[in-house]
């Protein structure tokens, strides 16, 4: 609230454009940061937030546009250059050295010296002073790794203070903190803001953004959507600006959403109070045979985290799971496969497919894993399965010997889906199966999911496209800030209702 | 909702509380543990050998000889410690030592004054280190591969200089070995003093200069070090230059020790140096380790060698025992790393 438009800006970025091979990462973006304000940069994944920050901090060089810092036109070549100009960055991953002490991490590269020899006493005194100024009373001689991530995050900020930064960039600093720790960080941020430091804040947590920010800049697909004072931008308007509204060619796809589901029997999977500290607050989820449950929420809201716990990719530290009414321990993907749970990851390139193997080999991998490596699948058997799925999903080219790495994103996604479906799962978890793929492939995948669920397959479906979730899912679990905030029957809401729910619901209960 | 909050706060409270007490003490000194373990093993070896040989082992003569016989290895281990703390490896040092040794012997034999020959030897080692460092830093070559190239290059150069050994007649070089400053039965040669000086200078650089701290920071997390604005590129090249320089110095000391340069010297010695560094408690993954530890590692190595010679046993036992010790230490280090990761 201390910022107003009369103060000359400390950072002015104009018309910033950055191209990566084949991608326009930033397209003429303007960004202004004033002393004494907390300015949030908002946007979905791929909107260009990180790229803009990296342009400012000298990690990326810009293709066109101007950056003015403190009235001077600058082009930083390295992170060290940006630091010298008074711009410090604290990243999501704590970028300190765990093998060194707290004090050393604070002072590294700036240790007081006497004739080139480090004066350790003075170094630790200076570190204590800087830690104190953030209210951190910890021994500078203690090892960094002996402290929690939250403390480490604050130590990283103390380091920024040593440089007497005029601009502090906080890139998702809260993603691994719990509420108490976030409060502590916010107190520090407010203190710095009141001293006139300009703070650029990035977070996926809407609540936190509204709690701390004075101003918001929204990016979408590498372009500027707008800059708004926080008071003039209600949450639902922000969410709409972030997500955008794509006209959907898929509206013609017959809707499976309003099929009635028999929820009197035992659910395929029932999770009770499943959670992990710092990752996800305990959540319940039930999925019945033939049902598609959508998970809606912004990126980073805990959607992926929840399904990773379901699948055992991450290990839950509280809660329990039942599969077909039987208590089950799912502590690794291996267990999940044994329980016939299939999980198609959002990082299909990194966690899903093997690009150097053929379509057929990729499809057979999942079946082979289920069968055990010793008993080889017969050629006739695997050929039949491969051809069946290529046909059913319309993989193009329909050539089982094509290398997966050469297929388009949509067709890779189909191969990944085929691989999991070939294992005959009873619960299929799809994390962003349609992101970044063309409309035709999207329609194929949606149609197949809809058909399979009508045949009794239980599906958990994650997508950032709310239309898609509404169309496919009978029931929608809404996530926000690493918490499940409620469930909706998709027959009862439309897209505006859903956006409103994501943005505003459950405010009272949030501390 | 409120219940969850209090619970998680309670938990973080407990964690902070515990880290101040016993665990805090342990973590603060955990990096030193492998070095203490190496020291314990050294003392154990001494005690065992003393008991076995009925008081013939711990004599001033034997202990003095330990430093004299292993001076070249100690110098190599000092340079290697810098490289390994950054998370790299330098396989070239054995060959570089042979190359600089034979080069020095040849230059002196051809009448070059010793005051020029010695700087040439040292610079030769440093230049090979520079090449490896530049390959690693600017051409993104794995340290293993870059220094393997250095190994072959230096060995080839050694044979180019001479195919057979060259005797050194230069009195100044022989003086390094033959002079004995003695007190009672104890003695130390100039080569021993050079080795101890190398340890002292290296320990000073590692702990009291910004460059030394950057070496540790790179070993902890190279990307963090870069984002902190430290001089990562320069430092990474520098550690290979230091290692190469030390190999050159070791070549000088070895030539003095054996009174001749020989192109087949030091085959496999790089592995002895790495073994000594690891036994001394330096983590192969980088970020933790002490030059003093490497010195203890060299003494452990040298003591095992002496004991085996005393017992008249097969030299192959040397390799078996060193192998077993290495295995033990790597397991201990993994346990320490796993412990600190588990806590983080």
Interface residues (C-beta under 8 A of the other chain):
Chain A: X78 X79 X80 X83 X84 X89 X91 X95 X96 X97 X98 X99 X100 X101 X104 X108 X109 X111 X113 X116 X117 X118 X120 X141 X142 X143 X145 X146 X147 X148 X149 X150 X151 X159 X178 X179 X180 X181 X277 X281 X282 X509 X510 X511
Chain B: X1 X2 X4 X5 X8 X9 X11 X12 X15 X16 X19 X23 X24 X27 X28 X30 X31 X207 X208 X209 X210 X213 X214 X216 X217 X219 X220 X221 X223 X224 X225 X226 X227 X228 X229 X230 X287 X288 X340 X343 X344
